[in-house]
Amino acid sequence: MVDQKMVQMWIDRAIYDMDTAKAMFQTGRWIYAIFMYQQSLEKCIKALFAHQDKEIIPIHNLRRLAEVASIIHEFDESALRKLDFLSNYYINARYKEDLNQLSKGITEAVVQDFIRFSEGIITWLCQKMK
């Protein structure tokens, strides 16, 4: 039986992380904005796990989470590349110490693209859980 409280907890956390990502974007902290977009997507997929009455697995790779949630086939190649980028960026943001290297190629336009992408995926996932 689906635990709606668990589903809602994960959705609430995903929204909180998305709001944090937006705040980081507004202050120009783009590294952390992208980091938080990954976190928001991860938590929303885990909400889908709860909705599917699946065990929440402690992994962070968005492609792998989409596979386990049986939604991987619904992503086109461009979306999969973005999921992979976010997953890799998440790891690098946590462990790389060179902020200049981590910031390379991250522009306002890139972050805005991830805003649109992440919000779109989260909206789509929330619709799947209705």
NORUR-V318835 format. One record per residue. SS is DSSP state (h for helix, s for strand, l for the rest). Layout:
BEGIN
ss=SS
ss=SS
END
This chain:
BEGIN
ss=l
ss=l
ss=l
ss=h
ss=h
ss=h
ss=h
ss=h
ss=h
ss=h
ss=h
ss=h
ss=h
ss=h
ss=h
ss=h
ss=h
ss=h
ss=h
ss=h
ss=h
ss=h
ss=h
ss=h
ss=h
ss=h
ss=l
ss=l
ss=l
ss=h
ss=h
ss=h
ss=h
ss=h
ss=h
ss=h
ss=h
ss=h
ss=h
ss=h
ss=h
ss=h
ss=h
ss=h
ss=h
ss=h
ss=h
ss=h
ss=h
ss=h
ss=h
ss=l
ss=l
ss=l
ss=l
ss=l
ss=l
ss=l
ss=l
ss=l
ss=l
ss=h
ss=h
ss=h
ss=h
ss=h
ss=h
ss=h
ss=l
ss=l
ss=l
ss=h
ss=h
ss=h
ss=l
ss=l
ss=h
ss=h
ss=h
ss=h
ss=h
ss=h
ss=h
ss=h
ss=h
ss=h
ss=h
ss=h
ss=h
ss=h
ss=h
ss=h
ss=h
ss=h
ss=h
ss=l
ss=l
ss=l
ss=h
ss=h
ss=h
ss=h
ss=h
ss=l
ss=l
ss=l
ss=l
ss=h
ss=h
ss=h
ss=h
ss=h
ss=h
ss=h
ss=h
ss=h
ss=h
ss=h
ss=h
ss=h
ss=h
ss=h
ss=h
ss=h
ss=h
ss=h
ss=h
ss=h
ss=l
ss=l
END
